[in-house]
Amino acid sequence: MPIAPNFTSIFSKDWEINFTQCMPNGYLKYTDLCNILQLTAAAHSDSGGISFTDMYKYNQAWVLSKMRVEIASLPKWRDVVTVKTWVNSLEKSRSVRAFEVYVNGKKIVGSVSFWAVFNTEKRRPEGLALPYEHIELYPEIKATKESFSKINISSEKQDVIEKSVRLSDLDIVDHVNNVKYLEWCLDHLETDLILNQKIKSFEMNFLRELSLNDKVVIHENYSEDSIIYSITKENKNCYALQLNLA
């Protein structure tokens, strides 16, 4: 797809929250929040000529490597949210993208994400094959109070459940979609922590991809003010999630 005539390096898109995206309390699911951020990034990439369709010609796709989300409050059913996004950095095979979510002009969510260009045949990172010099970078505009951190996976972690990767877990890149990892972990979190919006920020590290029929183990480790989940395959870490609680 060509670069859109109205392309801008700072991009905004409105989304109306529908009932399928909400928890029983009427507020947006954390997983659907991440989906909206991902879809906004895709829409911006479409207008900038580096969409999935454009990259697919070169057997390439953007894949998420790290993400931090800071939440003041969640939107609810029928709210119209405005998601603003821009690129902090973009070079060769990697990019840092920021997001802010607004309701009625008030910022309620900030996020920063680290993406890698992934060769879908070789299954490894490589340099972006498409031009991107038209994208203005804004390294000084931060969407979050804190940046990425290394998630410390404790050796004392407790096994929660074993599971196998199903077809419904996969996305168009033929691996487990990043939001699915989050969903798997939140399904084992205490319900009141979710429904009472006790999660004030969370961070995710994607370490290895998972494919159909892979067998994995989900682990958890509690501390005073955070919960860390990890997912392993054959005793190797594939994913880490740190939930920071109010």
Salt bridges, closest charged atoms under 4 A:
GLU70 OE2 - ARG68 NE 2.90
ASP79 OD1 - LYS76 NZ 3.69
GLU91 OE1 - ARG94 NH2 3.94
GLU100 OE1 - LYS84 NZ 3.73
GLU100 OE2 - LYS107 NZ 3.17
GLU146 OE1 - ARG68 NH2 3.76
ASP159 OD1 - HIS219 ND1 2.72
ASP169 OD1 - LYS180 NZ 3.86
ASP171 OD2 - HIS175 NE2 3.90
GLU183 OE1 - LYS180 NZ 3.00
GLU203 OE1 - ARG68 NH1 3.20
GLU209 OE1 - ARG123 NH2 2.83
GLU209 OE1 - HIS175 ND1 2.88
ASP214 OD1 - LYS233 NZ 3.30
